[in-house]
Amino acid sequence: MKFGYVKTALCTPKIKVADVEFNTNAIITSIEKAQIAGAELIVFPQLSLTASTCFNLFNSGVLLDGVINGLAQICKKSEKVDALIFVGAPIKHNNRIYNTAVAICGGKILGVVPQAYSFEGYSFAKCPSENSEISILGYSVPFGNKIIFKKADNSLFSVACEVGEEMLSPFSPSTSHAVAGALITVNLSAFCETVGAEEFRLETVKALSEKLVCGYTLCNAGYGESTTDCVYGGQKIIAEKGVIIKDDKIFNQDMIMSEIDVDFLSNERLNLFKDLPIANGYQTVEFNFDEKEQDITRCYEKTPFAPKSADLEKRAEKILLLQAQGLKKRLEHTKSSSAVIGLSGGLDSTLAILVAVKAIKELKRPLKDIIAITMPCFGTTSRTYQNTIKLAKALGVTLKKIDISKATERHLKDIKHQDGVFDTTFENAQARERTQVLMDVANMNNGLVVGTGDLSELALGWATYNGDHMSMYAVNCSVPKTLVRHIVENCAKNSRGKLKAVLTDILDTPVSPELLPAENDNIAQKTEDIVGPYILHDFFLYNMLRKGFEPKKLYYIACKTFKGDFSEQTILKWLKIFTRRFFNQQFKRSCLPDGVKVGTVALSPRGEFKMPSDANCDLWLKQLEQI
């Protein structure tokens, strides 16, 4: 199990009804195939040893004896298979016949899990309310549905089982399994195909994995089942906390395989599973096998804050609405006559003013109540300056030009700063002068200063303390740079004429605070040359905070995700810089102004994320130094 991933295979081999010998061989072949592919968890459909459509033949002693022989063969063939295997089989116990999932590892049966709830035509005995023991193949093993199979040397590899329709029960066993600590639930099922059933199962599995914060797999009966009354499609689904990791179309006999991240699931439960009832009566059955080094096939979004799998236009509109509603409430509550925004010609201030326009319109007030202030100084280029003018005119807001060059020069002279030295003091003096201007203009106009800084800048500490770091309401504080760009792109796409043209040019302008003197009227200071590519930093930020990935794992998946875009050395360099800055710049985040939360990742000290300003990052960097 590498980096907390359990490589999982779901198999629906071709079977024959009541032909246990044929089915046993098909299952063994599938196990061998899954073993070669590196599977650590292998799951087959419900009643896969016999077929689920035997109906009254399940009462036959011949069939039931064949099942025991089939299990013996599977155990023998799996002695050297490094995986936990679940096979569906009818099992006779205490003179009753049960529809069960049989857990096998290292050539031995670990336990037998009978179905507790069913609405199928053939009536199996229901699972007893408490676990007992069953003697099978000369071993006495647990019998019941309160069993968690756990790897002896890695407790996160913890698996429980439910059978078929149990997942549709209001009191599904998987709920108790999750409360008892199982991070993965496997479902061996035999649902027949009807119109809409495939989509229904997909959504059900997705919802269960989300609610229970677990990995959930469904392996459905497939080709070879009786077609007397219906057909079986062999649907296979692997889900992880509300996300379908892998699935296939029905009537596909191939094995599907992916990895379930139990490390991530465990981290999620630390936050979400705090006050749960105790699940009584559970047994833990340990198994073990040697782990092998293997590749991870999971794919991750390059831009997790704006995933391609989502409806991006709808997402952009929703975030803009959330931001506007937050600002609307604050303007209304403070009885502010105006919204004051420093307009730079960059992405962040562009999004902030688009938010302000929407908020003012919601308040049914004139757009002139928005006061946009452009404050040219040493690093301002004609391109960004002209874009501020064009944007303000296209939106119909009030525009003021306040050149801060002389005021900044005077301040630098007052503090005896050396001429021609373009250091941090030189840069920050401009940023703080801009903030002073915005605050004072707001005071003069009974206004509220709208902050423009984004989440990526806050994570990196790429803000001047008590400069652009400060405002009266920060509308972009939980919107990372890659998402800021996407929202502005969406606005440009849905705009016309002069507004579309200026938004397009702003999107094409390099990201810069423009605090160093321009070179031949070109931007001299490009942010991504200094702190690194935002696409990488946003990837690091999301997967560190949202997924809880440790540095080595973060580096590994970043190298896989950005292969061909960045070298491994480049990724490692920027990950080290991200880690240092994230820790060292917490003091700026500890005193942030109010701002609306729009996603699951936010850094407000008043929200879910709390971190001491003097936390040390040595342990994190040490992991990276070992790569």
Stockholm file with secondary structure:
# STOCKHOLM 1.0

chainA/1-627         MKFGYVKTALCTPKIKVADVEFNTNAIITSIEKAQIAGAELIVFPQLSLTASTCFNLFNSGVLLDGVINGLAQICKKSEKVDALIFVGAPIKHNNRIYNTAVAICGGKILGVVPQAYSFEGYSFAKCPSENSEISILGYSVPFGNKIIFKKADNSLFSVACEVGEEMLSPFSPSTSHAVAGALITVNLSAFCETVGAEEFRLETVKALSEKLVCGYTLCNAGYGESTTDCVYGGQKIIAEKGVIIKDDKIFNQDMIMSEIDVDFLSNERLNLFKDLPIANGYQTVEFNFDEKEQDITRCYEKTPFAPKSADLEKRAEKILLLQAQGLKKRLEHTKSSSAVIGLSGGLDSTLAILVAVKAIKELKRPLKDIIAITMPCFGTTSRTYQNTIKLAKALGVTLKKIDISKATERHLKDIKHQDGVFDTTFENAQARERTQVLMDVANMNNGLVVGTGDLSELALGWATYNGDHMSMYAVNCSVPKTLVRHIVENCAKNSRGKLKAVLTDILDTPVSPELLPAENDNIAQKTEDIVGPYILHDFFLYNMLRKGFEPKKLYYIACKTFKGDFSEQTILKWLKIFTRRFFNQQFKRSCLPDGVKVGTVALSPRGEFKMPSDANCDLWLKQLEQI
#=GR chainA/1-627 SS CCTTEEEEEECCCCCCTTCHHHHHHHHHHHHHHHHHTTCSEEECCTTTTTCTTCGGGGGCHHHHHHHHHHHHHHHHHTTTCCSEEEEEEEEEETTEEEEEEEEEETTEEEEEEECCCCCSSSCCCCCCSSCEEEEETTEEEEESSCEEEEETTEEEEEEEEEEGGGGGSTTCHHHHHHHHTCSEEEEEECCCCCTTHHHHHHHHHHHHHHHHTSEEEEEECCTTSCCSSCCCCCCEEEEETTEEEEECCTTCCSCEEEEEEHHHHHHHHHHHCSSCCCCTTCEEEEECCCCCCCCCCCCCCSSTTSCTTSCHHHHHHHHHHHHHHHHHHHHHHHTCSEEEEECCSSHHHHHHHHHHHHHHHHTTCCGGGEEEEECCCTTCCHHHHHHHHHHHHHHTCEEEECCCHHHHHHHHHHTTCCTTCCSHHHHHHHHHHHHHHHHHHHHHTTEEEEECCCHHHHHHTCSCTTTTTCCSEETTTTCCHHHHHHHHHHHHHTCCHHHHHHHHHHHHSCCCCCCSCCBTTBCCCCHHHHTCCHHHHHHHHHHHHTSCCCHHHHHHHHHHHTTTTSCHHHHHHHHHHHHHHHHHTHHHHTTCCCCCCCSSCCCCTTSSCCCCTTCCCHHHHHHHHTC
#=GC SS_cons         CCTTEEEEEECCCCCCTTCHHHHHHHHHHHHHHHHHTTCSEEECCTTTTTCTTCGGGGGCHHHHHHHHHHHHHHHHHTTTCCSEEEEEEEEEETTEEEEEEEEEETTEEEEEEECCCCCSSSCCCCCCSSCEEEEETTEEEEESSCEEEEETTEEEEEEEEEEGGGGGSTTCHHHHHHHHTCSEEEEEECCCCCTTHHHHHHHHHHHHHHHHTSEEEEEECCTTSCCSSCCCCCCEEEEETTEEEEECCTTCCSCEEEEEEHHHHHHHHHHHCSSCCCCTTCEEEEECCCCCCCCCCCCCCSSTTSCTTSCHHHHHHHHHHHHHHHHHHHHHHHTCSEEEEECCSSHHHHHHHHHHHHHHHHTTCCGGGEEEEECCCTTCCHHHHHHHHHHHHHHTCEEEECCCHHHHHHHHHHTTCCTTCCSHHHHHHHHHHHHHHHHHHHHHTTEEEEECCCHHHHHHTCSCTTTTTCCSEETTTTCCHHHHHHHHHHHHHTCCHHHHHHHHHHHHSCCCCCCSCCBTTBCCCCHHHHTCCHHHHHHHHHHHHTSCCCHHHHHHHHHHHTTTTSCHHHHHHHHHHHHHHHHHTHHHHTTCCCCCCCSSCCCCTTSSCCCCTTCCCHHHHHHHHTC
//
